[in-house]
Amino acid sequence: MDGYGRDLAYVHDRGFSSFSESAAPWLLGWLSRRVPQGGLVVELGCGSGRLARRLAEAGYEVLGIDRSGDTLSLARRNAPGARFRRGSLETAPLPPCHAILALGEVLNYRFGRPRPARSLLRLFLRMRAALRPGGLLVFDLAGPGRVPGGRAEGSRLGRDWAVLFRSEEDLARHTLTRRITTFRRVGGAYRRSEEVHVLSLFREGEVLEALAAAGFSARALRGYGELRLGPGLRVFLALGPGGDPSSSTPRGKRRIRRRRRTR
């Protein structure tokens, strides 16, 4: 299944969109240094369009790509100034652009398809081919230790929805499985829906190696500026060939350096 059906898409938009909203100021700061006004920013796994709206309001051309038609229906309402297209990471055409963003563990998701480290390299090569010289790539990825102790349960409650989730990490297979049950009020009753999401977990070192092999200069960060991420999560900030990382590094940040591959 593709995931994020109508009820989970609604719940995610209402209850979890604050993540992209909180990351937006830091992202916009980097974009202002690397992308000209009117430049194209591609957001992979754009979800319900909350970040796309902020990007469009800042004066960028925005193309959001997501595999869920239900989230795209919300995105078109939330961000009328952006364009959206349905597609998967594996096959969606990436147009020439100035920046590519992917927030919320987007690159971890498998939905039944294997995604080993070499698949990341193929994806990074496609991204590099789409990015203009010195283009910006920012994404976050989950790695081992995403679920401390290996198992976790939780819940969230909104005005007309509730969600229960159970997460289990498989250390041997480097996967994380989330079993999600949503309840959404429809009329006078609540509709129940269930989804199972499987994520591949990647170590920080192998991600940096894949980025370097694809021609990016990159480093890993603990969060999006003041927005710090949870256990096992890292933000990756990368610049494509042809850019000068030192010319636009925000004050107080270290220069981005290309990581050498280790054997």
N, C-alpha and C positions, 0 to 999 in steps of 0.2 A: 504494500500500500504506500501511497505517496506521503501520507501524514498531513496533519493540520487540516482536518476536515472542518465543516462549518462551525461546529460548536467549540472545538479547541482553538480555531482561528479567532473566534469572538472572545473567548476567555483570555487568550494571549494578548489581544489588543487592549482589552479593558484592564487586565491585571498585571501585565508584565512589560508594557511598552516604556516604562520609566527607564529601563536600561539604556535604550538607544537615545532617549532624551538626555540622560545624564552624560552620555559619551559625546554628544553632539558638540559642545563648546570646544573640547580638545581637538576633535576631528576638524572642525571648521578653522581652527587656528592653523593646523597643518595645511589644509587645503588653500587657505589664503596665501600661503607662501609658495605653493607648488602649482596651483591651477589658476589660469586666468579667468576673469569673469566671463560667463557664458561657456566655459569649458565643460566637456562631458565627464560626468562622474557616473560610473556603473556600480550599482549596489547589488551584490549577489545575495540571495536569500533575503529579499527586502521585506518580507512579512507584510504587515498591514500598512506600511508606508509612513510610519512616524518620523523616521530619520530622513526619508526622501523628501518629506515636506519641509524639514529644516534646511536641507540642501538647496531645494528649489527657491525657498524664500531668501536664501543668501545670494542668489543670482547665478547658480550653476544649472546647466542642462543636466537632467537626471534620467537615467534609465534603470528601472528596478526589474530584476529577474527573480522569479520564484516558481517552484514547481507546484504550488498549491493554488488552484483557481479560487478557492474560498478566501484565502488571505489577499489575493490580488483584487478581489471585489471590494474588500475593505480599503485596500491601498488606493484605489482609484477615487474613492470618496474622501479619504483622509488627505491625499496629496494631489489635487487636481492639476497642479503645475508641473507634475512629473509624468514621464511615460513609463509604461509597464509592459512586460512580456512574460508569458509563461514558458518555462524551460528548465532543464536540469543543468547542474554544473558540468556534467559530462558532455553534453551535446549543444548547449545554448551558444549561438554565435556571439562572440565578443567584438563589438565594433571598436575602431580606433578611439581611444579615450585618454584623458589626462590622469585619471585615478580610478582605482577599483577598491571597493570596501566590502567586507563580509563580517558582520557582527552576529554574536549569539551562537557560537559553535557551529556555524553553517557548514564549514568544511569538514567537520567531524561526521556529519550525518551519512548513514549508509542506506537506510530504508531497504534492506535486503540485498544491497549490492556490495561486494567486497571493495574496500578502498585501502590497500596497503600503501606503504610510503612511496612506492614508485608511482602510484596514481597521483600523489601530491605533486611530484616532479612534473608529470605530464600536464597537470592543471597549471602549475606555475609557468611552464613554457608557453602555454596558450595565453596566459595573462601578460607575460612579457611581450609576446608578439602583438598584443592589442594596445599596450601602453605606448604612448609617445615617449621620445627620449627623456630620461629622467623622471618618468611617471611614478606616481605614488601608489603603493599597495599597502592596505592596512586590514588586518583581520585578527580574530582571536581563535584560539584552539584549546581544546581540553586535552590534558595528558594524564598519565597514571597518577592516582591520588585524587582524582576529581571527587570521589566519594570517600571521605575519611572512614576507615573501618570496613569499607567494601560494600556496605548496605545502608540505605537511608529511606525514611518515609516522611511524608509531609503533606500539608494541605494549605489551601488558600480559600478565602470566602469573599465574595463580592455581593453587590446589591441583588443581582439576579442570576448569580452563578456560583459554583463551587468547583474546586478541582482537588483531587487526591492523586498522589504520585508515589511510586516506589521505585527506587534506583538500586541497581546492583552492578558492581564492577567486577569483571573477570580479568584478573591480573595476568593469567597465562595467555589469554587470547587478545589482551589489550583492547577490550571492548567495554562499553557501558550500555546497559539496557534500562530504559525507563518505561514503566507501565503507568499509563495516565488515564484516569477516569474523570470525566467532566459531567457536571449537572448544570443544565441551563434552563431557566424558566421560559416556558412557551405557553402563553395563555395562562390557565390556572394550574398547570402542572410543570414538573421538571423533566426534561428529556436527558437520558443518560447516554453517554458515548464513551467508547474506549479506544485507545491507541497504544501501540507498542513502538518505541523508537530505539533503534540500535545505533550507537556511535562508535567509531574507531578512535582510539586514544593514541596520541603521538607524543613522543618525547621531544623536549625543546631542541636538543641537539640535532635530531634527525630532520626537524623542520628547517632549522637554519642551514643545514647541509643541502637540503633540497633547494632552498632559495638561492644559495650560492651557486649551485650547479646550474640553475636556470638563468644566472647572470645578474641576480639582485644583490645589492648591499643591504644588509638587514641586521636588526637586533631585536631581542625580546624584552618586553616591558611587563611590569606587574599590573598595569591598568591603563585606562584612558585618562591620563592626567590625574585629577583628584578622585576619579572613580576607580577604586581598587577592586580587583577581581577576587573571586573565591579560590579555594584550594584547587590546585591542578590546572588553573587557567592562566594563559599568557596571551598578551597582545604582541603581534609581530608587525613591526614597522619596516617597510622595505622600499628602496628606490631602484628603479630600473636603470640600465646602462645609459650613459650620456648625461647624467645629472651630477651636480656637485653637492654632496650632502652637507658640507660645511657652510655652504652659502645660505642655507635656510633653516639651520638648526635652531629651534627656540632657545631663548636664553636659559642657561642653567642645565641644558641637556648635553649629553656627551655626543660627540661626532659618531655617526653611523659608520661602521667599518665592515668590510667584507670578511666573513668568516672563512678561514681556510678549511678545506675538507680534511678530515682525519681518517687515517686508514687503520 
